[in-house]
């Protein structure tokens, strides 16, 4: 059998990688088998839950680490599981927001040479035009993601002025790139452009070129780049079970108050007795929930904007808490991953507790709130 083409999609936190993939799926033939390997920060696979609700034939998750360094040893097993279980026409690897694509591309090439099962098709980086000018100054990884790629997709450019977009182009130009770039259409790019890139970048790359000792960073990136962000794992439990969710007003206060230069991403599974409001004020009902019980929603927050998406029972996986039952009155009403800038996690941990920004609805009790620093 011919090798399975692999497309790597990378980009800093909140740039729109999952949105790009979700827009790609409807463009593919119905018989086309697309598999997704998703690398998540923290221990909660929110984006994979969203992706699994679409027409993706199989999803594998590598959690609580970075696929380009400390989780790279698991890459071969994850790809092999998708290959044997799904027999896909293509595999997309969506990296965490802090991954270095060049080392990942080289590992895919190595696995392809050794097994004959895989062929790197291309590396795509998604740049959030609205926020990139800010966080690229503090993130060496964000610059590397833009530099070592076959295609740059400019996302969220519709939300800024033409001058701001041109400033972003100038910043990319400073990297002296010779790769194609284009604007997305609100996160959508034609599949003929995304697929079949032939990865000239990765095929011509060697380790010495990637880890140039003259750039002042050398191979320290593979050890230290995850220190550019900090991760909090949060859970909130209730003893009342089926009739209690999170306090929506307190949660909204947290989401509105989180500064985008301090907190990059918030991902969560939220239990709510009523549909919570996204940042644009819209609400989506959870049609599956019986009357009188809470419903589960996926919260996806990035740079001051967020959405709530209902969780179907078919989407509940091992790392997502199931709804409470009559037999089990204790339930997790919120499970959250917060990805912050450096030196911000401890401050926000204290603020969440002191200001009671995550608590139970209709109760004098705050619930069992647990916040753990993962990195």
ZABAVEX-55776 format. One record per residue (C-alpha): x, y, z; residue in three letters. Coordinates in steps of 0.2 Angstrom, whole numbers, padded with zeros to 4 digits, always signed. Layout:
N
XYZALA...
END
This chain:
375
+0000+0000+0000UNK+0006+0018-0003UNK+0011+0028+0012UNK-0002+0038+0021UNK+0001+0057+0018UNK+0002+0067+0034UNK-0001+0085+0036UNK+0005+0095+0051UNK-0005+0110+0057UNK+0003+0121+0069UNK+0001+0139+0076UNK+0001+0147+0093UNK-0012+0146+0106UNK-0029+0152+0100UNK-0024+0155+0082UNK-0038+0144+0074UNK-0030+0127+0070UNK-0046+0117+0075UNK-0057+0129+0065UNK-0046+0127+0050UNK-0048+0108+0051UNK-0067+0109+0054UNK-0069+0119+0039UNK-0059+0107+0029UNK-0069+0092+0032UNK-0085+0096+0022UNK-0074+0099+0007UNK-0068+0081+0006UNK-0077+0067-0003UNK-0089+0057+0009UNK-0079+0042+0006UNK-0063+0050+0011UNK-0056+0044+0028UNK-0048+0058+0038UNK-0039+0054+0054UNK-0034+0067+0067UNK-0019+0066+0080UNK-0022+0080+0092UNK-0009+0086+0105UNK-0017+0095+0119UNK-0010+0106+0134UNK-0017+0100+0150UNK-0027+0084+0154UNK-0043+0089+0145UNK-0046+0085+0126UNK-0058+0099+0122UNK-0053+0102+0104UNK-0053+0083+0101UNK-0071+0083+0107UNK-0076+0096+0095UNK-0067+0088+0081UNK-0075+0071+0085UNK-0092+0078+0082UNK-0088+0080+0064UNK-0085+0068+0050UNK-0068+0062+0056UNK-0065+0044+0055UNK-0053+0042+0070UNK-0045+0053+0083UNK-0030+0050+0094UNK-0025+0062+0108UNK-0008+0065+0116UNK-0011+0075+0132UNK-0002+0085+0145UNK+0014+0088+0136UNK+0022+0093+0119UNK+0022+0082+0104UNK+0039+0089+0098UNK+0049+0084+0113UNK+0043+0075+0129UNK+0029+0066+0120UNK+0038+0063+0103UNK+0041+0045+0108UNK+0023+0041+0108UNK+0020+0048+0090UNK+0024+0031+0082UNK+0012+0021+0092UNK-0002+0035+0090UNK+0000+0035+0071UNK+0001+0016+0071UNK-0016+0015+0080UNK-0024+0026+0068UNK-0016+0017+0053UNK-0023+0000+0059UNK-0039+0005+0066UNK-0045+0018+0054UNK-0035+0014+0038UNK-0036+0033+0034UNK-0033+0041+0017UNK-0024+0055+0027UNK-0018+0059+0044UNK-0018+0077+0051UNK-0007+0081+0066UNK-0013+0096+0076UNK+0000+0102+0087UNK-0001+0110+0104UNK+0001+0129+0103UNK+0019+0128+0109UNK+0025+0114+0098UNK+0041+0117+0086UNK+0035+0110+0069UNK+0053+0106+0062UNK+0057+0093+0075UNK+0040+0085+0073UNK+0042+0085+0054UNK+0059+0077+0055UNK+0051+0063+0067UNK+0037+0060+0054UNK+0051+0058+0041UNK+0060+0046+0051UNK+0045+0035+0055UNK+0041+0036+0036UNK+0058+0030+0031UNK+0059+0016+0044UNK+0041+0009+0042UNK+0036+0014+0024UNK+0019+0018+0031UNK+0019+0037+0031UNK+0024+0052+0020UNK+0025+0070+0026UNK+0014+0080+0014UNK+0016+0097+0022UNK+0017+0109+0037UNK+0004+0123+0038UNK+0005+0137+0051UNK-0010+0147+0056UNK-0006+0165+0062UNK-0019+0175+0072UNK-0017+0192+0064UNK-0027+0200+0077UNK-0015+0195+0091UNK+0001+0189+0083UNK+0009+0206+0084UNK+0008+0205+0103UNK+0013+0188+0108UNK+0026+0185+0094UNK+0037+0197+0104UNK+0037+0186+0119UNK+0036+0169+0111UNK+0052+0162+0102UNK+0041+0147+0098UNK+0028+0157+0089UNK+0042+0164+0078UNK+0049+0147+0074UNK+0031+0141+0070UNK+0030+0154+0056UNK+0048+0151+0050UNK+0048+0132+0047UNK+0033+0129+0037UNK+0027+0126+0019UNK+0011+0137+0020UNK+0006+0152+0031UNK-0012+0155+0034UNK-0017+0172+0040UNK-0033+0170+0051UNK-0044+0183+0059UNK-0038+0197+0048UNK-0056+0202+0045UNK-0056+0208+0063UNK-0042+0221+0061UNK-0038+0236+0050UNK-0028+0235+0034UNK-0013+0243+0043UNK-0013+0230+0056UNK-0013+0216+0044UNK+0001+0225+0034UNK+0011+0226+0051UNK+0009+0207+0053UNK+0015+0204+0035UNK+0030+0215+0039UNK+0034+0205+0055UNK+0033+0189+0045UNK+0044+0197+0032UNK+0057+0200+0045UNK+0059+0181+0046UNK+0065+0181+0028UNK+0053+0167+0022UNK+0051+0160+0005UNK+0035+0151+0007UNK+0017+0154+0001UNK+0004+0163+0012UNK-0014+0167+0010UNK-0029+0174+0020UNK-0042+0162+0027UNK-0061+0165+0024UNK-0066+0166+0042UNK-0055+0150+0046UNK-0059+0142+0029UNK-0045+0138+0016UNK-0048+0128+0000UNK-0043+0109+0002UNK-0034+0110-0014UNK-0022+0123-0006UNK-0020+0114+0011UNK-0017+0097+0005UNK-0003+0091-0007UNK+0010+0103-0002UNK+0024+0091-0005UNK+0034+0098+0010UNK+0049+0105+0002UNK+0053+0113+0019UNK+0054+0097+0029UNK+0062+0086+0015UNK+0077+0098+0014UNK+0079+0101+0033UNK+0092+0094+0044UNK+0095+0095+0063UNK+0110+0107+0061UNK+0100+0119+0050UNK+0085+0119+0062UNK+0095+0121+0078UNK+0107+0135+0072UNK+0119+0139+0086UNK+0120+0157+0079UNK+0102+0161+0083UNK+0106+0162+0102UNK+0094+0148+0107UNK+0102+0132+0100UNK+0094+0116+0106UNK+0088+0124+0122UNK+0071+0126+0114UNK+0067+0108+0115UNK+0070+0108+0134UNK+0063+0126+0138UNK+0050+0131+0126UNK+0035+0124+0136UNK+0041+0137+0149UNK+0033+0150+0138UNK+0016+0146+0145UNK+0010+0139+0161UNK-0005+0127+0163UNK-0018+0125+0177UNK-0030+0110+0178UNK-0046+0115+0187UNK-0061+0105+0193UNK-0077+0109+0203UNK-0088+0096+0211UNK-0105+0096+0218UNK-0113+0084+0230UNK-0131+0088+0224UNK-0129+0079+0208UNK-0141+0080+0194UNK-0149+0097+0198UNK-0134+0108+0200UNK-0122+0116+0188UNK-0109+0130+0188UNK-0113+0148+0193UNK-0115+0156+0175UNK-0114+0174+0182UNK-0097+0171+0191UNK-0090+0161+0176UNK-0095+0175+0164UNK-0086+0187+0176UNK-0070+0177+0175UNK-0071+0175+0156UNK-0074+0194+0153UNK-0060+0199+0165UNK-0046+0188+0159UNK-0034+0199+0150UNK-0027+0191+0134UNK-0009+0196+0138UNK-0010+0186+0154UNK-0022+0171+0149UNK-0020+0163+0131UNK-0033+0149+0132UNK-0047+0143+0143UNK-0055+0126+0138UNK-0068+0117+0149UNK-0082+0105+0150UNK-0096+0115+0159UNK-0112+0108+0167UNK-0126+0121+0167UNK-0145+0121+0171UNK-0148+0134+0157UNK-0138+0137+0141UNK-0123+0148+0145UNK-0120+0163+0133UNK-0105+0164+0121UNK-0096+0181+0120UNK-0107+0187+0106UNK-0123+0184+0117UNK-0129+0169+0108UNK-0135+0153+0117UNK-0137+0135+0110UNK-0149+0123+0118UNK-0143+0106+0123UNK-0157+0096+0115UNK-0153+0079+0122UNK-0155+0084+0140UNK-0170+0078+0150UNK-0180+0091+0159UNK-0174+0095+0176UNK-0156+0090+0174UNK-0140+0100+0169UNK-0132+0099+0152UNK-0114+0098+0147UNK-0106+0111+0136UNK-0089+0114+0129UNK-0081+0131+0133UNK-0068+0137+0121UNK-0060+0154+0125UNK-0046+0163+0116UNK-0040+0181+0117UNK-0056+0188+0125UNK-0069+0178+0114UNK-0078+0162+0118UNK-0091+0149+0113UNK-0101+0136+0121UNK-0105+0120+0112UNK-0117+0107+0118UNK-0109+0090+0122UNK-0119+0075+0115UNK-0119+0059+0125UNK-0110+0051+0110UNK-0095+0063+0113UNK-0092+0059+0131UNK-0075+0050+0132UNK-0064+0044+0146UNK-0057+0060+0150UNK-0073+0070+0150UNK-0084+0068+0166UNK-0101+0060+0163UNK-0117+0068+0169UNK-0122+0063+0187UNK-0134+0049+0190UNK-0146+0045+0203UNK-0134+0032+0210UNK-0119+0044+0210UNK-0125+0061+0217UNK-0107+0068+0217UNK-0103+0075+0200UNK-0090+0086+0192UNK-0099+0101+0186UNK-0083+0109+0178UNK-0067+0103+0172UNK-0055+0116+0165UNK-0038+0119+0158UNK-0031+0137+0159UNK-0016+0141+0148UNK-0007+0157+0154UNK+0008+0168+0150UNK+0023+0165+0161UNK+0022+0170+0179UNK+0003+0172+0178UNK-0003+0155+0184UNK-0001+0157+0202UNK-0009+0174+0202UNK-0024+0168+0193UNK-0025+0152+0204UNK-0026+0164+0220UNK-0039+0175+0211UNK-0050+0161+0206UNK-0051+0156+0224UNK-0052+0173+0233UNK-0065+0180+0221UNK-0075+0164+0220UNK-0076+0165+0201UNK-0079+0146+0199UNK-0093+0141+0210UNK-0109+0131+0211UNK-0126+0139+0206UNK-0140+0143+0218UNK-0130+0138+0233UNK-0121+0146+0248UNK-0108+0132+0246UNK-0093+0135+0234UNK-0091+0117+0230UNK-0076+0106+0230UNK-0064+0117+0219UNK-0047+0110+0215UNK-0034+0119+0205UNK-0017+0110+0201UNK-0002+0118+0192UNK+0003+0106+0178UNK+0018+0116+0171UNK
END
